[in-house]
Amino acid sequence: MFRRLIYIMLLYGITVTPLSATSINEPLTCEKLEMHLQQPQGNIPAVLLPFASEMQTLQKYHCNKELTTYILSNADYTATNNLLLNAIKNQATVIITNTDLDNASFNKYIDILQSSPYIPQQDKKVFGPRTINNTPYPAGYYDEREQVLLCQPSNNNCVMFIDEFFRLLNQSQSLLGSEDSRNASIFHTNASKQWDQFLEDSLVQMPWELWFNSSRLYSQRQSSDNPQLLLPPSYQYIFLRPGLVYDFVSNAEDGSQNKATLMLEGIGIDAWDRKQWYIPSGVSVVGLYTDRDGVDDLGWGVALRFKTQFMLGASFYGSDSGVFLSVDLLELFRDKKETFKQYKSAFYEAQSELNL
């Protein structure tokens, strides 16, 4: 989810705890994974071999998937976190048996991990007896959040076990997290380019249209965790938009057949990023007014937009009909800064409700 991604990008520092002596100073990447898996992995306790095998499987799957998919599209950013959490839960019996955790404290530890947008690097912390918020805590080795007693100070086997468990977990967590961050960077770069294109090529809108379209993006962002909503909207809705067209009505009196005509787009829609110029990018229903001899002054029409800026339409004045052309003159008054400000305001308003 997007809020989880932002949390990763801003708050999560990637540090790697290697599994082999030969890679102590080398961060593990997908490109180095195969070589790393061929290296000696140290003395992994037999009870942790299933967990180590599951971590290796996750690493291979994640790297194979991400290295062939460089766009995030509709990825769920909780997926990586859930894979690791499920792997930990699968080892509940082994962990409880080899540490000083019981069922209640193990479940508390899982709840703590689930409360984070992303599993942080895990490490044990040793403390003497203490009291926090009137709650006594005995001496011992605690989790990263300092809330769950993992090992009693005298339980050396527990300390060795939890060291190895965290080493295996941190290995996968670092690798999977780094790949998510790398792909997130690619996604944000692409999003930035699309916003630049949107500000350059989209339809210049009246203040009420801009308010409606930015509010629509805001409401979508509220109700969905789809990261694609970071991108500019694919469509712009049009309503009550004034313009000027060049209208030809053959049944009008000579000298009045060709006229500059006032237009008001009642309602319409436009796909601003349409690539092919010959395929309409939008359609609108319009109202028309001109002082013309031989036909009604008021009329209506249907218009097609091409490449957003150009319009070709059919006009109707009572029983008479015509054809009109138009170029979007509001393009002369484009204010990219104000457009972006409006969309950014709506975006941050939605983002603030995510309580990062």
N, C-alpha and C positions, 0 to 999 in steps of 0.2 A: 504494500500500500504506500501511497505517496508520503504520508506523514512519517512512516517508518523509514522510508528512503532518506528524507531530509534529516531525520535524527541520525542516521548512519553517517551521512555526508558531513554534518556539522559537529557531531559530538563523539563519533567513534574513531579512535586512533587505532590503526592496525599494527599490532605487534605479533611476532611469530615466535612460538616456542617449538623449536625443531625436535624431531624424534631421533635424529642421528647426530653423532659428533661431527661428522663431516659437513653438516649444514648449519652449524651453530650461528654463523653470522650471515646466512643467506636466507632471505625471505622466500618462502615457498610460493611458486606460481603454478598455474596450470601447465605452462611450458616446461617446468622442471619436475612435474609430478611423477612421470614415469621413471626418471632417474632416481628420484627420491624413494620410490616404492621398492626399487631394486637394492637399496642400501640396507645394511643391518639396522634393525629397528630397536636395538637395545633389549634389555631383559624384561619383557612384558610379562607380568604375572599370568599364569595359566587361566585364572578366572576372568581375566580381562581380554583374552584373545578373541572371544566373540564380539566384544565391543570394538576392539581394534580393527577387526575384519569389517564390521559395519561402517566404521569411519572411513576406511579405505574405499569401500564401495560408494559411499556418498561422494567422496572426492572425485572418483573416476566419473561417476554419473554427472556430477555438476560441471566438471570441466568439459566433458564431451558435449554436453548440452549447450553450455555457454559459448564455447569456442566456435560452434557452428551457428549460433544465433546472436548476432551482435545488436539486435534491437530488442527493447524490452516489451514493446507492444502492451499487451494486457497482463503482464506478469503480476503475480501476487507476491508481494515482498515478504509475506509471512511464510512462504513456502520453505525457505532455507531454515528459518528459525524452527518451524514445526518438525522438520527432518531431524534436527539435532535434539529437540525436546523428546521426540518419540524414541530416539535411540537411547537417551538417558532413562526414560521410563521402562524400556525393555530390559534394562539392567537393574531394576529396582531390587530384586532379591539379592543379586550379587553385591550391590552397593551397601544395602542394609546389613548383610552378613559380614562384610569386611570393614565396616566403619562403626562408629558409635551413633549412627543415625538409627532412629526407629521409624515405624510407618508414618507417624504424625510429623516428625521433623523432616522426613524425606518429602512428604507431600507439601510441606511448607517451603522447602527448597525449590520444588518444581513450581509452586505458585509464584515465588520470587522471580524465577527465570521467565515465566510467562508474562509477568507484569512489565517486562522490558520490551521495547520495540525490537531489540535485537539482543541475543545472548552476548553479554560482555565477556572479555577474557576472564577466566576463572582462576583464582589462586586462593590458597588457604592463608589465613591470618591468625597469628597466635596472640592471645590476650591473657592477662591475669584476671582474677575475679573482679567484677565490676557491676555497677547498677546503672541502668539506663531507663529513664522515665519510670522509676520505682520498680523496674523489673530486674531481678538479680541474674547475672550471667556468670557461670563458673569459669574457671580458667580452662583454656583449651584452644584448639584450632577451629577457626570459624570460616564461613564462606566469604565470598567477595563483598557481599553486602553487610557482613558482620552481624548476621542475625541468627544463623543456624550453626549449632555446635556439630562439627564434623568428627573430631577426634579428641579424646581425652589426652592430656599432655604425656601420660605414661604409655599410651598405646602406640608404640613405634610401628607395628605392622599396619595399623590404620593410616598413620602418616605416610608411610611408603606407598600404600595402596592409593590414597587420594592424590598423591603427587603424580603417580602414573596415570590415573584416571583423568586428571585435569590436563596433563600433557597431551594425551590423545584427543581430548575434547577441544583444546585450544588449537591444536594443529588443524583440525577440520574447520573450526569456527573461523580462524584467520584466513584460510584459503577461500572458503565459501564467501566470507564477507568481503574480501578484496576483489573477487570477481564481480560481486554485486555492485560494489562501488565503481569498478572500472566501467561496467556497462551503464551504470547510472550516469557517469560522466559523458559517455557517448550519447545517451538519450538527451541529456540537458543541452549538449552542444547542438544536436539536431533540432531540439525545441527552440533554441535561441535563433537559429537560422530561419525556422518557419515563422517565428514572430516578426523577424525583419522583413520577410516576404509579405506577410499579412499587412504590416504597416505601409508597405510600398504599393501593393497591388489591390488591396481590398477597397470596397466602396466607401467613399467619404460619406459619413452619415450625419444627419441632423442630431442635435442634442438628445431628443427623445428616443431616436432610434439607437443611438449609442448607449443610452441608459438601459433600454430594454435588452439589447444584445449582451451587454456586460452583466446585467442582472441575471439573465438566463444562464450564462456561463457560471455565475456564482451559485445559482440554485442547483445546477448539475454537479458542481464541485462539492456542495454540501451533501448530496444524496449518494455519492459514489466515491469509491476509492480507486477508480480507474486512472492510472497515471497518464493516459492519453489526454485527460482533461487539463494537463499542463500545456497542451498545444493550443494554438488559436482555434476559434470555432471554424468549422468547415463551411457553414452557411451564415449569411447575414439576413436577418429579416428586415423588410422595408415597409414603412407605413407613413402616410401623410407627408410624403417627400415632394417638395416643389421642384419643378424643372421647366425647361423650355424645349419645345420640339419644332421641327419643320414639317408641316402637315400639308398633304396634297389631297384635295377633294375635287374630283372631276365634275361633279354636278353643280358646283358653285359657279357664280357668274364670272365671266372673263375678268381677269385682274384680281380675283379673290380666290382662285383655285389653290395657289401656293401661299401659305401664310405661316408666320411664326406664331406658335400657339402656346398658351400657358398650360402646363400639365401638373397634376397632383397625383402621385402614385398612392393609391388608396392602401393597397396591401400587396406585398410581393416577397420574393426570396431570391437570393443570389449565391451561387457557389463561386467564391472569389478566386479559387485556385484552379479553375478549369484550364487545362493546357491547350486543348484544340480550339482554335478561334472559330471554326465553323459549327461547333456544337454549342447551343445556347447555354449560358451559365446561369440564367435566371429568367423569371417570368413575373409580370406585374399586371394588376388591373388598375387602370388609370382613369382619371377624370380630365376633361379637356375644355378649354374656353378660348374662343377667339371671336372677334367682330368681323364676320364674313357675310357678304351679300349672297342671298340665294339659299342658304342652309341655316339650321339652328346654330345659335352661338354656343350652346352647351352640348357636350357630347361625352362619350366615354370610349375606352379602347382597351385592347390587350396588347402588351408589349413583351418582346423577348429581348433579353440582354445577351450580348456577346462580349467575351473578355471583360465583363463587368461594366466597362465604361460606355459601350455603344448599345443603342436601342433601335429596334425595328419593330413597328407595331401597326395594327389595324385600328382605324378610328371609325366611330359611328355617331352620326348626328341625325337622329330621327331615322328616316328611311334612306338617308344618304351615308355613304361610307368613303373612307379614304385610307391613305397610307402615310405614316409619319416616320421620321428619322430623328435621332437625337444623339448628342455626345454629352457626357456628364460634365456640365460646367462647374459643378461643385469641386471637381478635382483641382481647380485653380485655387481653392481655399483649404487644401489639405493641411491639417495640423497633426502630424504624426505624434508629436509629444503629447498633445492633449488626448488623442485616441488611446495611446498606451497608458497614460495616467488613469483614464477611466477604467480600463480593463484591469490594470494593476490594483486599483483600489478595490474592485470587486473581488479579485483573487485573494488579496490579503485579508479581506473581511471574512471570506470563507475559511481561509487558512487559520485565522485566529480562533475559530470555533473548534479546531482540532486539538487545542490545548497542548501544543508541543512543549 
